[in-house]
């Protein structure tokens, strides 16, 4: 599957912060924040921290003895987060350019590890979970979010309808690949259990992304970052792919009578605990 690209320039990082964070990341991040009790004294690791959400909100919930270490592999995102941190940077919140698949921390360092809408972007999820298990203290927690099955179902259904009518088996195969990348709750939990985490649970919370019409949807900055690259991949990279997306847009406008429309997003939170480790 064509991966969703993270911003690489300062301009893209600023756009990501202005559009994706409030309309996408923050909705998922609330699931994490609800699990952090106010006044908690903890060392928290935030992987794939982006421009600082939910790292800054996590810090507000911790007592004065708590700290947040936030990492992301994207230099532009980390730079923006550091600028936003200002006086807090280097005191109680730290931002580092680092991959979650190659953590440089020692064993049993963090009380809580979080990752907001980052699981699907990890180069090696199994390696990352193994490393996270290592750096979390016994009885420590992991809290991670991602979009689950049912996300963007309206777009996927429209793709399937057009592809089936045209008999385009290759397109249907690409669509199935993308749809399968949004796991069920059970499939979301499975790798965490396999990594050794206990008491693994998944909480789901659907929400809607609303648009004035189909044209606005396909030109929306948030959609550009979280969905459009997948849809382009489904349509195909050849010139006909653009025509296919135009047809999807047209049919959406017909279906919704040219008026407001919304896309379903199924936000999922997996929560787990590191058991007491054998000596």
Residue, then its C-alpha position, 0 to 999 in steps of 0.5 A: x500500500x502507498x504509505x501516507x507521507x508525513x510533512x518534510x518541509x517547514x511549510x508542510x509542518x505548519x499546514x499539518x499543525x493548522x489543519x490535521x491536528x485540530x480535525x484529526x489528531x486531536x480527536x484521537x488524542x482525546x482517547x489517550x488524554x481521558x486515560x491520564x488522571x490529572x496530577x499524575x506523576x509519571x515519565x511519559x514517552x510520546x512516539x510519533x509526536x508530530x507537532x506536539x499533540x498530545x504531548x503538550x496536553x499530557x504535560x498539563x495533566x502531570x504534576x510538577x514531577x512529571x516529564x514528557x519525552x516526545x519523539x518523531x522521525x520527521x525533523x520539520x515536525x519536531x522543529x515546530x514542536x520545539x518552537x512551540x515548547x519555548x521555555x518548557x523545552x529542556x525542562x519538563x518536555x523534550x522533543x527528539x528526532x528518533x524512530x520508534x523502531x530504534x529507541x535509544x532509551x534504557x530498560x524500564x524508564x517510562x511509566x506510560x508510553x503513548x502513540x497518537x495515530x502512529x501505529x499504521x506509519x511504523x516501519x516495523x510495528x513488531x519491533x517498535x512494540x518490542x522496544x516499547x515493552x522494554x522501556x516501560x516499567x513493570x505495571x506501566x501502561x501503553x496507550x495508542x490510537x489509530x483509525x479502525x475498520x469502517x473509516x472512510x467507508x463512504x469513499x471506499x463504497x463509492x470506489x467499489x461501486x465504480x470498479x465493480x461496474x467497470x470490471x476493474x479487478x486490479x482496482x478492486x484488489x488495490x481497494x481491498x488492500x487499503x481497506x484491510x489496512x484499517x484493522x478491526x478492534x480484535x486485530x488492533x489488539x493482537x500485536x500488543x498481546x503478542x508483544x507481551x502486554x496484558x489486560x489489553x483492551x480496545x475502545x472505539x469512538x466513531x466521529x464524522x468529518x464534514x464538508x460542504x460538498x465533494x469538491x471541498x472534500x477532495x481539496x481539504x488540507x486534512x484529507x490531503x494528509x490522511x486520505x488522499x494519497x491512499x485514494x490516489x493509490x487505489x485509483x492508480x498512478x497512470x493518467x486515468x487515475x485522476x479521471x477516476x477520482x473525478x468520477x468519485x467526486x461527481x458521484x458523491x455530489x449526485x448521491x448527496x445532492x450537491x450538498x453537505x456530506x460527511x465521512x466516517x472515521x472510527x477512532x480506536x484506542x488500545x490500552x495495555x499493561x506491562x506485567x511484572x517482569x521475571x528477574 
